[in-house]
Amino acid sequence: MGGKVLIVDDVATNRIVMKAKLTAAGYLPEVAADGGTCLVMAKAGLPDLILLDFALPDMPGAEVLHRLRAEPATRDIPVVVFSASQSAANRIEAFQAGADEFLLKQLDDQTLMARIRSLVRAREAMAGLGSALGQGLAPAPAALPPAGLAEPARSYRPSGTVALILQRPEVALFLRRSLAGRLQDGLVTLSPEDALAGSLQAGPSPDLFIIDADLAIQGGGLRLMSDLRSRTGTREASFAIYCGPDSPMSAAMAFDLGASDLFTPDMPAQELALRLHRLMALKRRADQLRASVRDGLRLAVIDPLTGLHNRRYGLAQMQAIAERARATGAVFAILVADIDNFKSVNDRFGHAAGDAVLAEVAQRLRLNLRAGDLIARIGGEEFLIALPDIALPEARAIAERLCLAMSDRPFQLAREQALPVTMSIGLAISEAGATPAQIETVTDIFDRADRALLRSKTAGRNQVTISRRAA
């Protein structure tokens, strides 16, 4: 995986030892001896992760965190706070300031490297979503304010769902009581079977699963987490492992298998809530980016006025339909449809009325086609329709039904104006049983349909003309 890691520690020996460990693990470490240097290097070099000593000579670690989170260029960089003290107050202060993790300096190397890998992996995943939007690296949520909330109190934040999958009911009850009043997200308790079946009574799948490491099922909690991460309905969720003091589970393995955090029974309730706030904020941010990517992909192939596919997508899918037909020996039809005298609609009633007519035409076309048919707007008032697996009589019937769908009922404009609209259609169909030398390209079939449309226009409009291939 690799990546740049900035080590911030005022003790030279600590910097040297950590640099050697990270270099051996394939990272590119850089070092800073104080908070001021850290801020300058972070902004200039944009490391993939920062290892921050919480007790620096020039400023408190919390102040460094606040400044990193306040700077747009560095606010998304994962920060692991290192401390020689297990003080609960220090841990809570670090998470309130925006830390991603708080670890003791005497932590074993295996767990440390696994935690670094998990945080870098999560950052790369977020960066990938941001790149898909052309935004570069997607910024993480801003630093947590002293109240422990991920956003200012007045900002709206939709609540999510945290699912508890724990071996002992009393542990679930303890967590519920500990988080009461501290967490705005809903808590539900699930069995492993319910989680795998996705059997929440209502609503989407949980945003975050807290899974007992020692579940009495084959493979324990880590196996369940891996199963959930592989399933469509839950693969985008976040996962945390709840690990008791006597658990034989390896923390390093939990992180490498996809856990975003690790909770223990001795964790103070406020720290637990802050960690959950962080995970839920990151999950919401990832969901927003995924939705934006999906919307962007949709807009790339959809005509915004009519909601139909656009020309680029329509022509590509027409080609795909032709290739499938060629492979299976099936027959398909191409229809090119055009609204008659559409220019006069814009001239007489204005472009807003013309847009309304286009949207209504698209709706009527959709309602009169089969589920697997392709429809796209390929010009101002011109539409492409591809009908896979169809014979000529049925294709002709569909084309005539489309013409009738336009002409049998006037279009209602503003001020109760009724406007008659008609459509002309050219139809061409591929040839069944053609030899390889006789097979037309899809462009040839489209051109035949287009020429048939022109004949419909010259013959009086509001009709279907069928193009028959010359012998």
N, C-alpha and C positions, 0 to 999 in steps of 0.2 A: 504493500500500500504506500509506505513512505510518506513524504511530506515534510514541510518545514515546521520545526517546533522551537519556540522561544523559551529558554530557561531563564527565569528571573530569581536570583538568589544572591544575597550579599556575602555568602561564604564561598570563597574560591574553590575549596575542596569539594563542596556540594555540586558546584557548577561542573567541575571537571569530571566527577564520577557520573553525574547524570548525562553529560554530553557523551561519555564513552558508551553508556548503556544504549542511548538512543541511536548512536552511530552504528553500533553492532546490530540493532534492530532494523536498520535500513532507513532511518530518518536523517534529515539534514538539520542538526541542531545549531542554534545561535544562542548567545548568552548575553545577559544584562545583569548588572550588579545592583541596580536600584530601580525604583518606580519611574522616575523621570526618563531614564534611558529606555525602559520598557515601553513607555508610551510613544516615544519617538520611533523606536525600531518597529513596533507593531504597526504604526500608521504607514511607515515607509516600506516595510517588507511584507506585510499582510501574511503572517504565518498561519499554518493550518491549526495550530493549537498553542496555547500559552500555559506553561507550568509556572505558577506564581507563588513565591514564598509570601506568607501572610504577614510576616514581621520584617519589613524593610526599613533601612535607616533613614530614608528621606521622606517617606509618607506611608501611612497605613495601607495594608493590602486592600481594605475596603475602598479606600479613596482611589487606588489604581483601577479597581473594578468599575467604580462609578464613572471614571473618566473614559475608560475603554467603551463602556456601554453608551456613553453620551456622544461618542464620535461615530458618525455614520460609517466610516471606513473600517472601524474595528468592532462595532457592536455585535457582530455575528460570530466573532472568533471564539471557539470554545476555550474556556479558562478552567484549569484544574488548580485549585488552591492547595498548596502544601503547607503543613504546619507540624511542629513538634508537639503541639498541645491538642488534647482531645476536648478542649473546652466547648461545652454546648453553646455558650454565648458567641464564641468565635465562629462556630459552624453556622449558626443562624444569621449572624452579621454577614458572613460571606455569601450565603444564598440570597439574602435580601439585596445585596449589592450586585448580584447578577452572576455568581459563580455557577458553573455547570457541575462541578464536583468538588468535594473537600476530602482530601486524603492525608493520612499520617505519613510523615517522612520515612518511618520505618516499615512501610508497606512492602510486601514481597514483590520482587521484580515481575513475576509471572502475572499477578493481578494488575499491577501498574501498567504493563504493556498492553494487556487486554483492554483495560479501561481507555487507554489512549487510542487504541485501534477503534473501539466502539464510537468514541466521540468524533474522530476523524471521518469514520465511515458515515455517520449521521450528517456531518457537515457536507461531505461530498454528495450525498443524496439530495440535500436541499439545494446545493449548488447546481446539480443536474436539472432540477425543476426550474430554477431561475434561468439557466442557460436556454432551456427550451422556450422560455418566454422572451429571450433576448435581453434579459435584465442583468446578466452577469450573476454574481453570487447573490442568492436571496437573503435579505437581512433577517436575522433572528429577532424575536421580540425584544423590546427595550428592557433595560435593567429593571429589576424588581424594586419598587419604592419601599420605604420603611414599613408600610402597612402590610407588606407581604403579598400584595396583589400584582398580577402580571401586567395590568393596565391601570391607568388612572381611574379613580373611583367613578367618575362620571361617564366613562366610555362604556358603550354597550359591548357585551361579550356573551355570545350564545353559550349556554351550559352544555356540557358534554356528559358522557357516562363513563364511570369507572367500575369495572367488574372485579369483584373479589372471588377468587377461586382458591379456597383455603381448606386444609385438611380438618381443622378443628373449628367448629362453629363459634366457640368462645373467642377465638382469635379474630374472626370476622366481626363479632360484636364489639371487641375491644377497639378495633380500628375504626369502626363506625362512630363509637363514642369519642375517640381521640380526635377525629376529624370533624365532628359536629360543630358547625359555626365557623369552621376554618376553610371549608371547601365549597365553592359555588356549584360544582358539578355533582351530578347524581351518583349515588352508590347503589349497586345491585350485587347480590350474591348469587353465584352460579355454581353448579356442579360441573365437573369436566365434561360430562355427557351433554349437558345443556349448552356449554360453550361450543363444543364441536358441532352440535346440531344448529347453532345459531338461533336458539329458541327463546330469545327475548320476547316477552309478550307483545311489545309494541316498540316502534321506532327502529332506528338503524343499529348496527352492531356497536359494541362498546368502543370508545376511543382509546381506552387504556385498560389493560388486563394486569392485575396484581395476582401472581400465581405462586402458590406455596411450592418451595423447592422439593418438599418431601411428601407430595401427594402419594396416596396409596394406590397408584396405578402403574402399569408397566412403563418404565423409563422415568417416572416421577414428573415433577413440574417442568423440567427442561424439555422432556419429550412432548408434553402438551403444548408448550410454547412453540416448539418447532412445527408441530402439526398445525397450529392456528396461523402461524406465519406463512404457511404454504397454501392456505385456503383463500379463495377469492374474496369472501365476505369479511375476512379479518386480517388479511395480509398487510393492510395499511395502518393497522392499529399500532399503538405503542405497548411495550411490555416491560413490566418490572417484576423481579423475583423477590419473594419474601423468604428470608433465610434465617432459621432459628440458630441458636448458639451451638447446638450439637449436630447440625446438619453436616453430612459428609460432602455436600455439593461443593464443587470448585467455582469460586467467584469468577475466575478467569474464563472457565468454560461457559458460564452464563452470559458473560459479555460477548464472547466470540460467537455464541449461537443466536445473538440478536437482542438480548436484554438491554433496555435503555437505562436501567437503574437497578440498584440492589437495596432492599429495605431490611432492617433488622429489628427485633423486638425492643431493643434498648434505644432506638432512635426517638428523640423527643418529638412530641406531636407537632410542634411548630416547624421543626425541620422537615418532617414527613410531609406536612402540608405545602411547604415551600418547594420541595422536590416535585410534588404532584403538580403544583401550579406551573412549574417549568416544563414538565413533560406535556401537560395539556396545552400550554401556549405553543410549544413547538409543533404539536400535532395539528392544532388549528391552522398554524401558518403553512404547514405542508399541505393540508386539505385545501386551503385557499389557492396555493400555487398549482396543485393538481387540477382544481376546478378551472383556473385560468388557462392552463395548458389545454384542457378539454375544450373550453370555449374557443380558444384560439384556433385549435384544429377544426372545430366545427365551422367557425367563421371563414376559414380558408376554403371550405368546399360548399358553403351555403350562400345563396343569394339572399341578402338581408331583407329585401322588400317582400318577396313572396314566400320565403322559407323553403324554397325548392333548392335542389343542388344547382351549383353554378356550371358554367360552360366547361371549365377545365375538368371538374369532377365528372360531369356527364359524359364527355367524350372518352375519358379514361375508362369509365365503367361500361360504356357501350363496347369498347374494345374487349374488355374482360368477358362480357356476355358472348361476344362473337367467338372468342377463344374457347370458352366452355362448350358452346354449341358445336364447334368444329371437333372438339375432343370426343363428344358424346354422340355426334351425328344428329343432334336436335336442330330444329328450325327456329329462327327468331325473326321478329319484325321490327322495323324502324319506322317511326312516325315523326314527321316534322310538321308542327302546327303553328299557325300564325293568326293573330287576332285581326279580323277584317276592319279596314278603315280606322285603325287605332289612332293615327295622327289627327284625325278630325276630333277625337275625344279630347286630346290635349288642347287643340286649337279652340274648341268651343267651350270647354268646361274648366280648363286649366290642368296643370300637371298633378295637382293633388287628387283630382278626380281620376286622372289617368292611372295614378298609383293605386287608387282604390280598386279600379277595374282589374288591374294586373293581379292584385292580391286575391280578389274574388275568383278570377279565372283560375289561378293556381289551386284554390280550394276546391273548385268544381272538378278540375282535372284529377286531383288526388282522390276525391270521393268516387270516381268512376273508373279507377284502375284496380288491378289486382295487387295483392300484398307484395309480390316479388317483382313488380314492374318498376322500371327506372323512369324518372321524370326529372328534367332539368330545364332551367331557363337559360337559353344559349344566346339570346339577343334581346333587344328592347322589348318586342312583343312576340318573340319566337321561342318555341318550346321543343325540346327533344324528348321523345318517349320511346323506350325500348321494351319490347314484350318478349321475354324469353319463353322457349318451349311452347310454341303456338303455331297453329295452322292458319292459312289465309282466311277461311271463313270467319273464324273467331276474331282474328285481328281486324278484319273489316267491320265486324259487329262492334268491337270496342271503339274503333275510330268514329263510326257513325254515332255511337252513344255519346262520345265526347262532343261532337258537333251539336247534338241535340241538347246536351247539358248546358250549352251556352245560349242557344236560341229559344229554348222553350220558356224561359223566365227572364224578364228584364232585370238589369242591374240597377239597384237602388243607389242613387247618389244623394248628396246633401239636399236639403229643402224638398225632400220627397219627390225628386226628379227620377223618373224611370227611363233607363237608357237601354235600348235593344243592342245586344252584342252578338256577333256571330264569329265563327272560326272556320278557317280552311285548313285541310290536312292533306299531306302527301304521304303515301304508305308504300314501303318496299319490304319485301320479305326475302330471306335467304333461301337458297335452293337446296332441297333435300336430295340426297343421293348423288351429289355432284362429285366428279372425279377431282383429284388434287389440281389438275390443270384447269378445271372449270370453276373452282371455288373463287368467289369474289372476295375482295378485301372488304372490311367493314366500311372503309371510306367510300368504296364504290357503291355499296348499298345505301349509305347515307346520302350520297350525291343523287342516286335515283329517287330517293324519297323527297329530296329538296326540289328536284325538277318536277316531280309529281305535284308538289305544293304549288308551284308556279302555274301548272295547268289548272289546278283548282281555282286559282285566282282569276285566270283569264276566262274560265268557263262560267263565271258568275259568282264565285265565293260561296261560303257556307256549305261546303261539300267535301267529300273524300275522293281523291283520285289515287288509283293503284298503279304503281309502276311495275310493269312486267319486263323481265329481263329479255333482251333480244336474243334470238336463237343464234 
